Every structure is written in C-alpha cells, then in structure tokens.
Amino acid sequence: MSEFAVYAGLFAVAFVAATILPAQSELGLAALLMAGSHPVWALLAAASLGNTLGAAVNWFLGRAIERYGGRRWFPASEKQIERASRWYAKWGRWSLLLSWMPIGGDALTVVAGVLREPFPSFLALVAIAKTARYLVVAAITLSWL
C-alpha cells in the first residue's frame, strides 16, 4: 500500500468517525502504530487533522440545525442536543475540550455550531482535544506510559 493511501485512509476514517457515520479511528491508528512502518508524528497528524475537520462538519451542521435538525441522517438526536446544550451553557467553549469523548463529544461540536461559537476558537479547542486523544492512543499502543 502506498504511503499516500495509508495516510489518506487514516485521515478518512478519522474524518468519518467525527461526523454522521459510525467509524472507529482509534483501532486503525493503533494498528498502524503497531506495524511500525510509518512515522508516529505523521500518523498522529493524519488522524488528528481528519478528526478535527470531521468535527468542523458538525459545527457547520449545527449552524444550519433549524433546516436539517430532526432528519434521520442528522448526527445527533434532539435529546442529545438538549443535553449537550445544557452542558455547553454551563461550561461554555471550554466544554469543547471534551469533544474527544466517544459519547456526547460529537453532540458538543454540533451544539457549538448551534450556539454560534466562533469558528477559530472552536477549531483550536477541538484540535487540542482530538490531538490529545490520539496522543493517548499512541502512548498506550507504544507503551510510552
């Protein structure tokens, strides 16, 4: 498999994992790390960038929720959005540091769009959270801890 295909595939899985379709990017990253044939920094960059940009899709969907909310394919249910809205109202933009969480994290990114969080601060906080998660995956996989 070509180098480009490896990074593009990891990017794509990480992107999809942060959007409306279910995917598991951590296992893909761990498998590639265990193979040991690609630089760790490059794998972390591909996964982090893909997952962060996938979350940006959620932010844009949140900005247009009145038009798309309630549709079957929408990434969060009304109940999830309400719960995330309460959390976001309590903790504000700093709650985006929890966007890495497998349950509720994606809903937070949608709510950030709904509540009109400025895109630059959204992107910075989500990038920190997503990158930190993949660093932890790498640390566990490569026995850095």
Summary of the structure (lengths in Angstrom):
residues: 145
radius of gyration: 15.4
end to end distance: 30.4
largest distance: 46.9
contacts: 460
relative contact order: 0.16
helix: 74%
strand: 0%
